[in-house]
Amino acid sequence: MRLIQIAQHADDLGRATACYTTLLGMPPTASFDPPGLVFFDLDVVRLLLERGAPSATLYLSVPDIDRAVERLRDAGFPIESGPHVIFTHADDTLGPAGSAEWQAFVRDSEGNLVGLVEHRPA
């Protein structure tokens, strides 16, 4: 089995679409309104924005967490927590062995929490 889609709550689809277009740096791949569905392609997983979906915490891999937080702060995203080390990977179980996992958290336009993750050499 593999994960193919994650649904995220959006009260206002237009606002959420603009927010995620900025957050992800790409436009949606499909929109259907009605019934009120917006899809983004995140490589092997689809992100679905939907009014009726519950809130989810998304974790997005970024190549440079400091730049990502700076860019999102400049775009008006509320920063819940700046970049900080969460864990150092001794093996490849949850991330590349010998790397430190950095995370930061922002809020999207709908109040959902979004984590940003970068793996750096420890």
Beta strands, then each sheet from edge to edge (+ up, - down):
strand 1: 5-9
strand 2: 30-32
strand 3: 37-42
strand 4: 45-50
strand 5: 58-61
strand 6: 79-88
strand 7: 99-107
strand 8: 113-121
sheet 1: 1+ 4+ 3- 2+
sheet 2: 5+ 8+ 7- 6+
end
